[in-house]
Amino acid sequence: MVGQRFISLINNHPWFELKVIAASSRSAGKTYAEAVGVKWSMEAPLPEQYKNIIVTDAVADRAKIASEVDFVFSAVDMKKEEIKTLEEQYAKLECPVISNNSAHRWTSDVPMVIPEVNPEHIRVIESQKKRLGTSRGFIAVKSNCSIQSYVPSLHPLRAEFGLQSVLACTYQAISGAGKTFETWPEMLDNVIPYIGGEEEKSEQEPLKVWGKVENGMIVNAQNPQITAQCLRVPVSNGHMAAVFVSFDKKPSKEEIISRWKEFKGRPQELGLPTAPKQFLNYFEENNRPQTRLDRGMEGGMAISMGRLREDTQYDYKYVCLSHNTLRGAAGGGVLLAELLCAEGYIPKA
């Protein structure tokens, strides 16, 4: 499903042109229309110009693929070690890799980037290239989709007020599992209170995102303390989070909302094509944000917050929302690729 999102987003992109579609050996040799078949799950139909592209073997044909493109997006269904090996092979073929996979998220010299939050982490790429022995090839990854609903909302408050402790309960759409209601009818009228590995990622990945580049590697932040609970809910797209937060120096409600409204990241400064003009959006209404109404804000690339109020256990609580396959997955990958191009890390081959 993430691969389908990548293809939809690259269609008519002002900077990028889709040249190659690669997958497993099972799909290699088929047209993309034949390979995807009835599994196409996007709202818009499969673009005509991509239907007859012949799918290549992402593993066996990697040298040929690397010679034909400026970079690759990686979103593959393989074992973790196989993904790590494959992505490093592409990098060593001097082909930059922008990965949606989790395999390299904890590699210390691989940046895990939310472009508005930690764009400075791409500096570590120079150290990574020395390790790999490359002049052009590297790997950059995006973070897990669940943390992109709440980490961006906390980020503008962190430096000024200090984040002490965070509780995040996420309510995650079925597309995060690559499913639709047609393929997962068990989710209708149902909530599943467990998503394998998701709570660990939600508690640990923000600390790398908020870390610092030191001596050629990313050193994780030591705080805040984060605890998370992740539930799968009967929603097609959109991850919502209920956030509880305590600060070192408690801000007023007005100060929090002001910081959200005023925040702009590097993608907004650069005017990147996929970047939302207003990244963080606060709703005054008590019944917003709503998944169906607000997940598509600014092409699904904006974050929405609402119901900010004081709490009896923490300083504040609120809810927030992101589109998991756009901002959280493929859209975040495309925005990261735009950032890397704009900052000179992906020159044309």
ZADO-1210 file (C-alpha; in nm, 4 decimals, padded with zeros to 6 digits):
<atoms>
<atom x="00.0000" y="00.0000" z="00.0000" code="MET" pos="1"/>
<atom x="00.2906" y="00.2359" z="00.0727" code="VAL" pos="2"/>
<atom x="00.4291" y="00.1541" z="-00.2710" code="GLY" pos="3"/>
<atom x="00.0964" y="00.2513" z="-00.4237" code="GLN" pos="4"/>
<atom x="00.1068" y="00.5814" z="-00.2332" code="ARG" pos="5"/>
<atom x="00.4571" y="00.6502" z="-00.3662" code="PHE" pos="6"/>
<atom x="00.3366" y="00.5923" z="-00.7219" code="ILE" pos="7"/>
<atom x="00.0340" y="00.8188" z="-00.6696" code="SER" pos="8"/>
<atom x="00.2469" y="01.0979" z="-00.5228" code="LEU" pos="9"/>
<atom x="00.5160" y="01.0836" z="-00.7905" code="ILE" pos="10"/>
<atom x="00.2482" y="01.1116" z="-01.0589" code="ASN" pos="11"/>
<atom x="00.2698" y="01.4765" z="-01.1762" code="ASN" pos="12"/>
<atom x="00.5371" y="01.5606" z="-00.9162" code="HIS" pos="13"/>
<atom x="00.7199" y="01.8790" z="-01.0254" code="PRO" pos="14"/>
<atom x="01.0676" y="01.7410" z="-00.9472" code="TRP" pos="15"/>
<atom x="01.0508" y="01.3621" z="-00.9726" code="PHE" pos="16"/>
<atom x="00.9780" y="01.1267" z="-01.2608" code="GLU" pos="17"/>
<atom x="00.9067" y="00.7581" z="-01.2058" code="LEU" pos="18"/>
<atom x="01.1454" y="00.5493" z="-01.4161" code="LYS" pos="19"/>
<atom x="01.1534" y="00.2040" z="-01.2532" code="VAL" pos="20"/>
<atom x="00.9174" y="-00.0080" z="-01.0440" code="ILE" pos="21"/>
<atom x="01.0898" y="-00.2983" z="-00.8705" code="ALA" pos="22"/>
<atom x="00.9490" y="-00.5705" z="-00.6513" code="ALA" pos="23"/>
<atom x="01.0056" y="-00.9356" z="-00.5634" code="SER" pos="24"/>
<atom x="01.0868" y="-01.2050" z="-00.8185" code="SER" pos="25"/>
<atom x="00.7187" y="-01.3090" z="-00.8077" code="ARG" pos="26"/>
<atom x="00.6166" y="-00.9829" z="-00.9767" code="SER" pos="27"/>
<atom x="00.9226" y="-00.9323" z="-01.1978" code="ALA" pos="28"/>
<atom x="00.8459" y="-00.9479" z="-01.5680" code="GLY" pos="29"/>
<atom x="00.4814" y="-00.8482" z="-01.5289" code="LYS" pos="30"/>
<atom x="00.3394" y="-00.5101" z="-01.6113" code="THR" pos="31"/>
<atom x="00.2670" y="-00.3060" z="-01.3002" code="TYR" pos="32"/>
<atom x="-00.1074" y="-00.3313" z="-01.3739" code="ALA" pos="33"/>
<atom x="-00.0777" y="-00.7110" z="-01.3832" code="GLU" pos="34"/>
<atom x="00.1356" y="-00.7215" z="-01.0704" code="ALA" pos="35"/>
<atom x="-00.0904" y="-00.5010" z="-00.8596" code="VAL" pos="36"/>
<atom x="-00.4134" y="-00.6457" z="-01.0034" code="GLY" pos="37"/>
<atom x="-00.7171" y="-00.5940" z="-00.7817" code="VAL" pos="38"/>
<atom x="-00.4979" y="-00.4840" z="-00.4894" code="LYS" pos="39"/>
<atom x="-00.4855" y="-00.1205" z="-00.6062" code="TRP" pos="40"/>
<atom x="-00.6298" y="00.0599" z="-00.3020" code="SER" pos="41"/>
<atom x="-00.5860" y="00.4314" z="-00.3714" code="MET" pos="42"/>
<atom x="-00.8765" y="00.6726" z="-00.4086" code="GLU" pos="43"/>
<atom x="-00.7655" y="00.7733" z="-00.7594" code="ALA" pos="44"/>
<atom x="-00.7245" y="00.5092" z="-01.0324" code="PRO" pos="45"/>
<atom x="-00.3842" y="00.3713" z="-01.1261" code="LEU" pos="46"/>
<atom x="-00.2241" y="00.6323" z="-01.3551" code="PRO" pos="47"/>
<atom x="-00.2310" y="00.5202" z="-01.7186" code="GLU" pos="48"/>
<atom x="00.1357" y="00.5965" z="-01.7811" code="GLN" pos="49"/>
<atom x="00.2446" y="00.3458" z="-01.5144" code="TYR" pos="50"/>
<atom x="00.0207" y="00.0534" z="-01.6046" code="LYS" pos="51"/>
<atom x="00.2538" y="-00.0931" z="-01.8675" code="ASN" pos="52"/>
<atom x="00.5851" y="-00.0380" z="-01.6875" code="ILE" pos="53"/>
<atom x="00.7528" y="-00.3787" z="-01.6622" code="ILE" pos="54"/>
<atom x="00.8314" y="-00.4622" z="-01.3009" code="VAL" pos="55"/>
<atom x="01.1948" y="-00.5504" z="-01.2363" code="THR" pos="56"/>
<atom x="01.3488" y="-00.7680" z="-00.9646" code="ASP" pos="57"/>
<atom x="01.4568" y="-00.5391" z="-00.6791" code="ALA" pos="58"/>
<atom x="01.7266" y="-00.7851" z="-00.5709" code="VAL" pos="59"/>
<atom x="01.8590" y="-00.9490" z="-00.8879" code="ALA" pos="60"/>
<atom x="01.8384" y="-00.6325" z="-01.1020" code="ASP" pos="61"/>
<atom x="01.9772" y="-00.3891" z="-00.8440" code="ARG" pos="62"/>
<atom x="02.2892" y="-00.2920" z="-01.0434" code="ALA" pos="63"/>
<atom x="02.0837" y="-00.2137" z="-01.3533" code="LYS" pos="64"/>
<atom x="01.8252" y="-00.0207" z="-01.1498" code="ILE" pos="65"/>
<atom x="02.0914" y="00.1812" z="-00.9692" code="ALA" pos="66"/>
<atom x="02.2446" y="00.2838" z="-01.3002" code="SER" pos="67"/>
<atom x="01.9129" y="00.4133" z="-01.4353" code="GLU" pos="68"/>
<atom x="01.7864" y="00.6340" z="-01.1523" code="VAL" pos="69"/>
<atom x="01.8993" y="00.9241" z="-00.9304" code="ASP" pos="70"/>
<atom x="01.7662" y="00.7578" z="-00.6129" code="PHE" pos="71"/>
<atom x="01.5185" y="00.4937" z="-00.4974" code="VAL" pos="72"/>
<atom x="01.2286" y="00.4814" z="-00.2539" code="PHE" pos="73"/>
<atom x="01.2335" y="00.1594" z="-00.0521" code="SER" pos="74"/>
<atom x="00.9165" y="00.0031" z="00.0876" code="ALA" pos="75"/>
<atom x="00.9626" y="-00.3737" z="00.0771" code="VAL" pos="76"/>
<atom x="00.8154" y="-00.6721" z="00.2584" code="ASP" pos="77"/>
<atom x="01.1221" y="-00.8728" z="00.3559" code="MET" pos="78"/>
<atom x="01.2992" y="-00.9870" z="00.6716" code="LYS" pos="79"/>
<atom x="01.4790" y="-00.7089" z="00.8581" code="LYS" pos="80"/>
<atom x="01.8306" y="-00.8337" z="00.7860" code="GLU" pos="81"/>
<atom x="01.7457" y="-00.8823" z="00.4184" code="GLU" pos="82"/>
<atom x="01.6211" y="-00.5237" z="00.3979" code="ILE" pos="83"/>
<atom x="01.9348" y="-00.3903" z="00.5682" code="LYS" pos="84"/>
<atom x="02.1527" y="-00.5802" z="00.3230" code="THR" pos="85"/>
<atom x="01.9514" y="-00.4754" z="00.0176" code="LEU" pos="86"/>
<atom x="01.9473" y="-00.1066" z="00.1093" code="GLU" pos="87"/>
<atom x="02.3216" y="-00.1049" z="00.1756" code="GLU" pos="88"/>
<atom x="02.3795" y="-00.2775" z="-00.1594" code="GLN" pos="89"/>
<atom x="02.1938" y="00.0028" z="-00.3386" code="TYR" pos="90"/>
<atom x="02.3851" y="00.2660" z="-00.1414" code="ALA" pos="91"/>
<atom x="02.7164" y="00.0994" z="-00.2322" code="LYS" pos="92"/>
<atom x="02.6064" y="00.1084" z="-00.5971" code="LEU" pos="93"/>
<atom x="02.6073" y="00.4892" z="-00.5494" code="GLU" pos="94"/>
<atom x="02.2272" y="00.5034" z="-00.5437" code="CYS" pos="95"/>
<atom x="02.0751" y="00.7002" z="-00.2511" code="PRO" pos="96"/>
<atom x="01.7961" y="00.5168" z="-00.0680" code="VAL" pos="97"/>
<atom x="01.4992" y="00.6885" z="00.0978" code="ILE" pos="98"/>
<atom x="01.3468" y="00.4128" z="00.3078" code="SER" pos="99"/>
<atom x="01.0034" y="00.3625" z="00.4519" code="ASN" pos="100"/>
<atom x="01.1254" y="00.0446" z="00.6234" code="ASN" pos="101"/>
<atom x="01.2299" y="00.0132" z="00.9874" code="SER" pos="102"/>
<atom x="01.5445" y="-00.1945" z="00.9237" code="ALA" pos="103"/>
<atom x="01.7938" y="00.0939" z="00.9394" code="HIS" pos="104"/>
<atom x="01.6146" y="00.3190" z="01.1871" code="ARG" pos="105"/>
<atom x="01.8579" y="00.2259" z="01.4609" code="TRP" pos="106"/>
<atom x="02.1748" y="00.2361" z="01.2511" code="THR" pos="107"/>
<atom x="02.3633" y="00.5156" z="01.4281" code="SER" pos="108"/>
<atom x="02.4838" y="00.6952" z="01.1126" code="ASP" pos="109"/>
<atom x="02.1534" y="00.6655" z="00.9244" code="VAL" pos="110"/>
<atom x="01.9330" y="00.9737" z="00.9751" code="PRO" pos="111"/>
<atom x="01.5708" y="00.9059" z="01.0728" code="MET" pos="112"/>
<atom x="01.4043" y="01.2272" z="00.9686" code="VAL" pos="113"/>
<atom x="01.0762" y="01.4082" z="01.0141" code="ILE" pos="114"/>
<atom x="01.1722" y="01.6986" z="00.7836" code="PRO" pos="115"/>
<atom x="01.0178" y="01.9770" z="00.9941" code="GLU" pos="116"/>
<atom x="01.1549" y="01.8370" z="01.3202" code="VAL" pos="117"/>
<atom x="01.5159" y="01.7206" z="01.2700" code="ASN" pos="118"/>
<atom x="01.6402" y="01.8195" z="00.9222" code="PRO" pos="119"/>
<atom x="01.9879" y="01.8822" z="01.0656" code="GLU" pos="120"/>
<atom x="02.0328" y="01.5053" z="01.1095" code="HIS" pos="121"/>
<atom x="02.1017" y="01.4681" z="00.7379" code="ILE" pos="122"/>
<atom x="02.4526" y="01.5968" z="00.8154" code="ARG" pos="123"/>
<atom x="02.5368" y="01.2488" z="00.9437" code="VAL" pos="124"/>
<atom x="02.5179" y="01.1221" z="00.5852" code="ILE" pos="125"/>
<atom x="02.8774" y="01.2333" z="00.5258" code="GLU" pos="126"/>
<atom x="02.9976" y="00.9967" z="00.7998" code="SER" pos="127"/>
<atom x="02.7780" y="00.7188" z="00.6679" code="GLN" pos="128"/>
<atom x="02.9270" y="00.7563" z="00.3188" code="LYS" pos="129"/>
<atom x="03.2773" y="00.7226" z="00.4656" code="LYS" pos="130"/>
<atom x="03.1747" y="00.3981" z="00.6349" code="ARG" pos="131"/>
<atom x="03.0148" y="00.2631" z="00.3178" code="LEU" pos="132"/>
<atom x="03.2992" y="00.3845" z="00.0959" code="GLY" pos="133"/>
<atom x="03.0627" y="00.5776" z="-00.1321" code="THR" pos="134"/>
<atom x="03.0754" y="00.9191" z="-00.2905" code="SER" pos="135"/>
<atom x="02.7049" y="00.9511" z="-00.3656" code="ARG" pos="136"/>
<atom x="02.5203" y="00.6554" z="-00.2149" code="GLY" pos="137"/>
<atom x="02.3605" y="00.6600" z="00.1309" code="PHE" pos="138"/>
<atom x="02.0493" y="00.5583" z="00.3241" code="ILE" pos="139"/>
<atom x="01.8034" y="00.7942" z="00.4915" code="ALA" pos="140"/>
<atom x="01.4868" y="00.6717" z="00.6628" code="VAL" pos="141"/>
<atom x="01.1607" y="00.8166" z="00.7813" code="LYS" pos="142"/>
<atom x="01.0256" y="00.7391" z="01.1257" code="SER" pos="143"/>
<atom x="00.7365" y="00.5152" z="01.2198" code="ASN" pos="144"/>
<atom x="00.3977" y="00.6522" z="01.1149" code="CYS" pos="145"/>
<atom x="00.2535" y="00.6404" z="01.4675" code="SER" pos="146"/>
<atom x="00.4938" y="00.9006" z="01.6137" code="ILE" pos="147"/>
<atom x="00.4206" y="01.1514" z="01.3373" code="GLN" pos="148"/>
<atom x="00.0805" y="01.2224" z="01.4853" code="SER" pos="149"/>
<atom x="00.2199" y="01.3518" z="01.8157" code="TYR" pos="150"/>
<atom x="00.5958" y="01.4208" z="01.7969" code="VAL" pos="151"/>
<atom x="00.5524" y="01.7228" z="01.5639" code="PRO" pos="152"/>
<atom x="00.3084" y="01.8787" z="01.8105" code="SER" pos="153"/>
<atom x="00.5533" y="01.8414" z="02.0986" code="LEU" pos="154"/>
<atom x="00.8580" y="01.9607" z="01.9070" code="HIS" pos="155"/>
<atom x="00.7949" y="02.3410" z="01.9104" code="PRO" pos="156"/>
<atom x="00.7500" y="02.3232" z="02.2889" code="LEU" pos="157"/>
<atom x="01.0539" y="02.1117" z="02.3740" code="ARG" pos="158"/>
<atom x="01.3406" y="02.3625" z="02.3690" code="ALA" pos="159"/>
<atom x="01.1576" y="02.6455" z="02.5445" code="GLU" pos="160"/>
<atom x="00.9577" y="02.4596" z="02.8081" code="PHE" pos="161"/>
<atom x="01.1320" y="02.1210" z="02.8409" code="GLY" pos="162"/>
<atom x="00.9428" y="01.7948" z="02.7967" code="LEU" pos="163"/>
<atom x="00.9434" y="01.5942" z="03.1190" code="GLN" pos="164"/>
<atom x="00.7068" y="01.3024" z="03.0529" code="SER" pos="165"/>
<atom x="00.4680" y="01.2004" z="02.7759" code="VAL" pos="166"/>
<atom x="00.1859" y="00.9471" z="02.7559" code="LEU" pos="167"/>
<atom x="00.0570" y="00.8795" z="02.4043" code="ALA" pos="168"/>
<atom x="-00.2332" y="00.6514" z="02.3177" code="CYS" pos="169"/>
<atom x="-00.2600" y="00.6023" z="01.9425" code="THR" pos="170"/>
<atom x="-00.5655" y="00.4905" z="01.7485" code="TYR" pos="171"/>
<atom x="-00.4301" y="00.3601" z="01.4202" code="GLN" pos="172"/>
<atom x="-00.5963" y="00.3019" z="01.0841" code="ALA" pos="173"/>
<atom x="-00.6057" y="-00.0350" z="00.9117" code="ILE" pos="174"/>
<atom x="-00.4082" y="00.0959" z="00.6126" code="SER" pos="175"/>
<atom x="-00.1120" y="00.1018" z="00.8514" code="GLY" pos="176"/>
<atom x="-00.1262" y="-00.2773" z="00.8296" code="ALA" pos="177"/>
<atom x="-00.1607" y="-00.2622" z="00.4512" code="GLY" pos="178"/>
<atom x="-00.5268" y="-00.3553" z="00.4753" code="LYS" pos="179"/>
<atom x="-00.8661" y="-00.2355" z="00.3554" code="THR" pos="180"/>
<atom x="-01.2057" y="-00.3298" z="00.4949" code="PHE" pos="181"/>
<atom x="-01.2492" y="-00.5626" z="00.1966" code="GLU" pos="182"/>
<atom x="-00.9305" y="-00.7515" z="00.2812" code="THR" pos="183"/>
<atom x="-00.9762" y="-00.7308" z="00.6607" code="TRP" pos="184"/>
<atom x="-01.3489" y="-00.7688" z="00.7356" code="PRO" pos="185"/>
<atom x="-01.2637" y="-00.8713" z="01.0935" code="GLU" pos="186"/>
<atom x="-01.1908" y="-00.5048" z="01.1646" code="MET" pos="187"/>
<atom x="-01.5474" y="-00.3954" z="01.1009" code="LEU" pos="188"/>
<atom x="-01.7133" y="-00.3056" z="01.4328" code="ASP" pos="189"/>
<atom x="-01.3936" y="-00.4004" z="01.6118" code="ASN" pos="190"/>
<atom x="-01.0889" y="-00.2632" z="01.7952" code="VAL" pos="191"/>
<atom x="-00.7700" y="-00.4659" z="01.8415" code="ILE" pos="192"/>
<atom x="-00.5660" y="-00.3495" z="02.1444" code="PRO" pos="193"/>
<atom x="-00.2284" y="-00.4670" z="02.0118" code="TYR" pos="194"/>
<atom x="-00.0042" y="-00.3823" z="01.7155" code="ILE" pos="195"/>
<atom x="00.3167" y="-00.5836" z="01.7153" code="GLY" pos="196"/>
<atom x="00.6251" y="-00.3729" z="01.7919" code="GLY" pos="197"/>
<atom x="00.4364" y="-00.0451" z="01.7665" code="GLU" pos="198"/>
<atom x="00.4503" y="00.0592" z="02.1297" code="GLU" pos="199"/>
<atom x="00.8261" y="00.0061" z="02.1486" code="GLU" pos="200"/>
<atom x="00.8754" y="00.2163" z="01.8341" code="LYS" pos="201"/>
<atom x="00.6455" y="00.4877" z="01.9661" code="SER" pos="202"/>
<atom x="00.8398" y="00.5114" z="02.2921" code="GLU" pos="203"/>
<atom x="01.1938" y="00.4898" z="02.1513" code="GLN" pos="204"/>
<atom x="01.1987" y="00.6497" z="01.8056" code="GLU" pos="205"/>
<atom x="01.1225" y="01.0055" z="01.9266" code="PRO" pos="206"/>
<atom x="01.4460" y="00.9953" z="02.1278" code="LEU" pos="207"/>
<atom x="01.6487" y="00.9384" z="01.8117" code="LYS" pos="208"/>
<atom x="01.4531" y="01.2074" z="01.6265" code="VAL" pos="209"/>
<atom x="01.5322" y="01.4507" z="01.9132" code="TRP" pos="210"/>
<atom x="01.8932" y="01.3337" z="01.9378" code="GLY" pos="211"/>
<atom x="02.2116" y="01.5118" z="01.8256" code="LYS" pos="212"/>
<atom x="02.4758" y="01.4408" z="01.5640" code="VAL" pos="213"/>
<atom x="02.8023" y="01.3861" z="01.7504" code="GLU" pos="214"/>
<atom x="03.1260" y="01.2329" z="01.6198" code="ASN" pos="215"/>
<atom x="02.9655" y="01.0983" z="01.3045" code="GLY" pos="216"/>
<atom x="02.6647" y="00.9339" z="01.4656" code="MET" pos="217"/>
<atom x="02.3283" y="01.0230" z="01.6127" code="ILE" pos="218"/>
<atom x="02.3202" y="01.0149" z="01.9931" code="VAL" pos="219"/>
<atom x="01.9694" y="00.9708" z="02.1315" code="ASN" pos="220"/>
<atom x="01.8061" y="01.2275" z="02.3566" code="ALA" pos="221"/>
<atom x="01.7672" y="01.1201" z="02.7195" code="GLN" pos="222"/>
<atom x="01.4244" y="01.2700" z="02.7716" code="ASN" pos="223"/>
<atom x="01.1316" y="01.2967" z="02.7816" code="PRO" pos="224"/>
<atom x="01.0172" y="00.9729" z="02.9371" code="GLN" pos="225"/>
<atom x="00.7576" y="00.8330" z="02.6955" code="ILE" pos="226"/>
<atom x="00.5010" y="00.5597" z="02.7463" code="THR" pos="227"/>
<atom x="00.2634" y="00.4544" z="02.4691" code="ALA" pos="228"/>
<atom x="-00.0329" y="00.2321" z="02.4011" code="GLN" pos="229"/>
<atom x="-00.1290" y="00.1552" z="02.0390" code="CYS" pos="230"/>
<atom x="-00.4675" y="00.0305" z="01.9222" code="LEU" pos="231"/>
<atom x="-00.5930" y="-00.0696" z="01.5787" code="ARG" pos="232"/>
<atom x="-00.9310" y="00.0919" z="01.5073" code="VAL" pos="233"/>
<atom x="-01.1868" y="00.0526" z="01.2254" code="PRO" pos="234"/>
<atom x="-01.0726" y="00.3526" z="01.0199" code="VAL" pos="235"/>
<atom x="-00.9389" y="00.3363" z="00.6640" code="SER" pos="236"/>
<atom x="-00.6729" y="00.6104" z="00.6936" code="ASN" pos="237"/>
<atom x="-00.5559" y="00.8392" z="00.9720" code="GLY" pos="238"/>
<atom x="-00.3720" y="00.7854" z="01.3009" code="HIS" pos="239"/>
<atom x="-00.5114" y="00.9748" z="01.5989" code="MET" pos="240"/>
<atom x="-00.3306" y="01.0158" z="01.9305" code="ALA" pos="241"/>
<atom x="-00.4414" y="01.1172" z="02.2772" code="ALA" pos="242"/>
<atom x="-00.1425" y="01.2938" z="02.4315" code="VAL" pos="243"/>
<atom x="-00.0694" y="01.3729" z="02.7956" code="PHE" pos="244"/>
<atom x="00.2401" y="01.5833" z="02.8675" code="VAL" pos="245"/>
<atom x="00.4245" y="01.7388" z="03.1621" code="SER" pos="246"/>
<atom x="00.6842" y="02.0135" z="03.1185" code="PHE" pos="247"/>
<atom x="00.9913" y="02.1285" z="03.3094" code="ASP" pos="248"/>
<atom x="00.8497" y="02.4808" z="03.2885" code="LYS" pos="249"/>
<atom x="00.4729" y="02.4724" z="03.2431" code="LYS" pos="250"/>
<atom x="00.3518" y="02.7031" z="02.9629" code="PRO" pos="251"/>
<atom x="00.0098" y="02.8590" z="02.9442" code="SER" pos="252"/>
<atom x="-00.2486" y="02.7186" z="02.7059" code="LYS" pos="253"/>
<atom x="-00.2189" y="03.0372" z="02.4996" code="GLU" pos="254"/>
<atom x="00.1589" y="02.9944" z="02.4738" code="GLU" pos="255"/>
<atom x="00.1211" y="02.6363" z="02.3466" code="ILE" pos="256"/>
<atom x="-00.1318" y="02.7294" z="02.0793" code="ILE" pos="257"/>
<atom x="00.0794" y="03.0279" z="01.9755" code="SER" pos="258"/>
<atom x="00.3903" y="02.8094" z="01.9323" code="ARG" pos="259"/>
<atom x="00.1930" y="02.5647" z="01.7207" code="TRP" pos="260"/>
<atom x="00.0532" y="02.8346" z="01.4941" code="LYS" pos="261"/>
<atom x="00.3887" y="03.0106" z="01.4524" code="GLU" pos="262"/>
<atom x="00.6014" y="02.7015" z="01.3896" code="PHE" pos="263"/>
<atom x="00.7663" y="02.6599" z="01.0514" code="LYS" pos="264"/>
<atom x="01.0260" y="02.3984" z="00.9662" code="GLY" pos="265"/>
<atom x="01.2951" y="02.3733" z="00.7022" code="ARG" pos="266"/>
<atom x="01.0510" y="02.2405" z="00.4355" code="PRO" pos="267"/>
<atom x="00.8366" y="02.5529" z="00.4772" code="GLN" pos="268"/>
<atom x="01.1447" y="02.7781" z="00.4599" code="GLU" pos="269"/>
<atom x="01.2553" y="02.6069" z="00.1390" code="LEU" pos="270"/>
<atom x="00.9043" y="02.5953" z="-00.0106" code="GLY" pos="271"/>
<atom x="00.9345" y="02.2239" z="-00.0903" code="LEU" pos="272"/>
<atom x="00.6609" y="02.0976" z="-00.3258" code="PRO" pos="273"/>
<atom x="00.5050" y="01.8501" z="-00.0814" code="THR" pos="274"/>
<atom x="00.5438" y="02.0659" z="00.2311" code="ALA" pos="275"/>
<atom x="00.2217" y="02.1939" z="00.3893" code="PRO" pos="276"/>
<atom x="00.2085" y="02.5702" z="00.4171" code="LYS" pos="277"/>
<atom x="00.0740" y="02.5435" z="00.7732" code="GLN" pos="278"/>
<atom x="00.2293" y="02.2353" z="00.9284" code="PHE" pos="279"/>
<atom x="00.0572" y="02.2413" z="01.2696" code="LEU" pos="280"/>
<atom x="-00.3128" y="02.3305" z="01.2877" code="ASN" pos="281"/>
<atom x="-00.5133" y="02.3812" z="01.6069" code="TYR" pos="282"/>
<atom x="-00.8930" y="02.3483" z="01.6160" code="PHE" pos="283"/>
<atom x="-01.0863" y="02.5425" z="01.8789" code="GLU" pos="284"/>
<atom x="-01.3938" y="02.3223" z="01.8358" code="GLU" pos="285"/>
<atom x="-01.4307" y="02.0469" z="02.0946" code="ASN" pos="286"/>
<atom x="-01.5180" y="01.7863" z="01.8319" code="ASN" pos="287"/>
<atom x="-01.2114" y="01.8395" z="01.6111" code="ARG" pos="288"/>
<atom x="-00.9891" y="01.7120" z="01.4649" code="PRO" pos="289"/>
<atom x="-01.1986" y="01.4334" z="01.3197" code="GLN" pos="290"/>
<atom x="-01.0370" y="01.1586" z="01.1155" code="THR" pos="291"/>
<atom x="-01.2673" y="01.1692" z="00.8165" code="ARG" pos="292"/>
<atom x="-01.2863" y="01.5495" z="00.8047" code="LEU" pos="293"/>
<atom x="-00.9259" y="01.6459" z="00.8764" code="ASP" pos="294"/>
<atom x="-00.6826" y="01.3684" z="00.7744" code="ARG" pos="295"/>
<atom x="-00.6562" y="01.5118" z="00.4225" code="GLY" pos="296"/>
<atom x="-00.5600" y="01.8653" z="00.5305" code="MET" pos="297"/>
<atom x="-00.2975" y="02.0145" z="00.2952" code="GLU" pos="298"/>
<atom x="-00.2785" y="01.7005" z="00.0857" code="GLY" pos="299"/>
<atom x="-00.2581" y="01.4818" z="00.3965" code="GLY" pos="300"/>
<atom x="00.0728" y="01.6398" z="00.4972" code="MET" pos="301"/>
<atom x="-00.0433" y="01.8653" z="00.7839" code="ALA" pos="302"/>
<atom x="-00.0848" y="01.7711" z="01.1507" code="ILE" pos="303"/>
<atom x="-00.4043" y="01.8661" z="01.3375" code="SER" pos="304"/>
<atom x="-00.4517" y="01.9186" z="01.7103" code="MET" pos="305"/>
<atom x="-00.7486" y="01.9943" z="01.9326" code="GLY" pos="306"/>
<atom x="-00.9012" y="01.9738" z="02.2826" code="ARG" pos="307"/>
<atom x="-00.5981" y="02.1196" z="02.4609" code="LEU" pos="308"/>
<atom x="-00.6762" y="02.1442" z="02.8322" code="ARG" pos="309"/>
<atom x="-00.5143" y="02.1023" z="03.1722" code="GLU" pos="310"/>
<atom x="-00.5008" y="01.7547" z="03.3237" code="ASP" pos="311"/>
<atom x="-00.5129" y="01.6265" z="03.6822" code="THR" pos="312"/>
<atom x="-00.2120" y="01.3910" z="03.6414" code="GLN" pos="313"/>
<atom x="-00.0064" y="01.5685" z="03.3721" code="TYR" pos="314"/>
<atom x="00.0206" y="01.9374" z="03.2889" code="ASP" pos="315"/>
<atom x="-00.1904" y="01.9161" z="02.9697" code="TYR" pos="316"/>
<atom x="-00.3756" y="01.6746" z="02.7460" code="LYS" pos="317"/>
<atom x="-00.4917" y="01.7051" z="02.3851" code="TYR" pos="318"/>
<atom x="-00.5618" y="01.5020" z="02.0732" code="VAL" pos="319"/>
<atom x="-00.3816" y="01.5095" z="01.7401" code="CYS" pos="320"/>
<atom x="-00.4174" y="01.3526" z="01.3969" code="LEU" pos="321"/>
<atom x="-00.2022" y="01.2672" z="01.0963" code="SER" pos="322"/>
<atom x="-00.2638" y="01.0833" z="00.7694" code="HIS" pos="323"/>
<atom x="-00.0652" y="00.7661" z="00.8161" code="ASN" pos="324"/>
<atom x="00.0055" y="00.6681" z="00.4534" code="THR" pos="325"/>
<atom x="00.0684" y="01.0276" z="00.3410" code="LEU" pos="326"/>
<atom x="00.2477" y="01.2251" z="00.6135" code="ARG" pos="327"/>
<atom x="00.3265" y="00.9047" z="00.8024" code="GLY" pos="328"/>
<atom x="00.4597" y="00.6952" z="00.5165" code="ALA" pos="329"/>
<atom x="00.4978" y="00.7697" z="00.1455" code="ALA" pos="330"/>
<atom x="00.4340" y="01.1447" z="00.1684" code="GLY" pos="331"/>
<atom x="00.6911" y="01.1758" z="00.4440" code="GLY" pos="332"/>
<atom x="00.9344" y="00.9838" z="00.2233" code="GLY" pos="333"/>
<atom x="00.8732" y="01.2118" z="-00.0738" code="VAL" pos="334"/>
<atom x="00.9167" y="01.5209" z="00.1449" code="LEU" pos="335"/>
<atom x="01.2435" y="01.3773" z="00.2798" code="LEU" pos="336"/>
<atom x="01.3636" y="01.3189" z="-00.0774" code="ALA" pos="337"/>
<atom x="01.2748" y="01.6799" z="-00.1634" code="GLU" pos="338"/>
<atom x="01.4715" y="01.8020" z="00.1383" code="LEU" pos="339"/>
<atom x="01.7748" y="01.5923" z="00.0406" code="LEU" pos="340"/>
<atom x="01.7594" y="01.7263" z="-00.3148" code="CYS" pos="341"/>
<atom x="01.7203" y="02.0869" z="-00.2017" code="ALA" pos="342"/>
<atom x="02.0132" y="02.0543" z="00.0397" code="GLU" pos="343"/>
<atom x="02.2390" y="01.9000" z="-00.2265" code="GLY" pos="344"/>
<atom x="02.2563" y="01.5443" z="-00.0952" code="TYR" pos="345"/>
<atom x="02.0897" y="01.3977" z="-00.4071" code="ILE" pos="346"/>
<atom x="02.2418" y="01.5548" z="-00.7161" code="PRO" pos="347"/>
<atom x="02.1392" y="01.4236" z="-01.0550" code="LYS" pos="348"/>
<atom x="02.3509" y="01.1225" z="-01.1495" code="ALA" pos="349"/>
</atoms>
